[in-house]
Amino acid sequence: MAFLQLLLITILMMGLVFAGFGIKMILKKDYVFKKQCSTIDPKTGKRMGCVCGSSGACHNKK
């Protein structure tokens, strides 16, 4: 019974989050999700930019 209550609360909260995103997109004119990289070097704490794995910066190959 406790599992069912927890599952119901989780589904309800996820629904509220998705509804919030939808409302935000509708109410804000020209809203765009920005592509951001938040990779931080764990040793120094400095931002590294976008990286693929541990090999450094990503390059799109065509």
C-alpha positions as CSV (number, residue, x, y, z in Angstrom):
1,M,0.0,0.0,0.0
2,A,2.9,2.4,0.8
3,F,4.5,1.7,-2.6
4,L,1.2,2.6,-4.3
5,Q,1.0,5.9,-2.4
6,L,4.6,6.7,-3.2
7,L,4.0,5.9,-6.9
8,L,0.9,8.0,-7.0
9,I,2.7,11.0,-5.4
10,T,5.6,10.6,-7.8
11,I,3.4,10.5,-10.9
12,L,1.5,13.6,-9.6
13,M,4.6,15.5,-9.0
14,M,6.0,14.6,-12.5
15,G,2.7,15.7,-14.0
16,L,3.0,19.1,-12.2
17,V,6.6,19.5,-13.5
18,F,5.6,18.8,-17.1
19,A,2.5,21.1,-16.8
20,G,4.8,23.8,-15.4
21,F,7.1,23.5,-18.4
22,G,4.1,23.6,-20.8
23,I,2.6,26.7,-19.1
24,K,5.9,28.4,-19.1
25,M,6.3,27.8,-22.9
26,I,2.8,29.1,-23.6
27,L,3.0,32.2,-21.4
28,K,6.5,33.4,-22.3
29,K,6.5,34.9,-25.8
30,D,9.3,33.5,-28.1
31,Y,10.5,31.1,-25.4
32,V,13.4,29.0,-26.5
33,F,15.2,26.2,-24.5
34,K,18.8,27.2,-24.6
35,K,21.5,24.7,-25.2
36,Q,24.0,24.9,-22.3
37,C,26.9,22.9,-21.2
38,S,27.6,22.7,-17.5
39,T,30.6,20.4,-17.4
40,I,32.9,21.3,-14.5
41,D,36.4,19.9,-13.9
42,P,36.1,18.0,-10.6
43,K,39.8,18.7,-9.8
44,T,39.8,22.5,-10.3
45,G,36.1,23.4,-10.2
46,K,36.4,25.4,-13.4
47,R,34.0,25.2,-16.2
48,M,35.3,23.2,-19.1
49,G,32.7,23.9,-21.8
50,C,31.1,21.1,-23.8
51,V,33.0,17.8,-23.7
52,C,32.5,14.3,-25.0
53,G,33.6,11.8,-22.5
54,S,37.0,12.7,-21.2
55,S,38.8,13.4,-24.5
56,G,38.1,17.2,-24.6
57,A,35.9,19.3,-26.8
58,C,33.4,17.7,-29.2
59,H,33.7,18.3,-32.9
60,N,30.8,17.5,-35.3
61,K,32.0,15.3,-38.1
62,K,30.0,15.4,-41.4
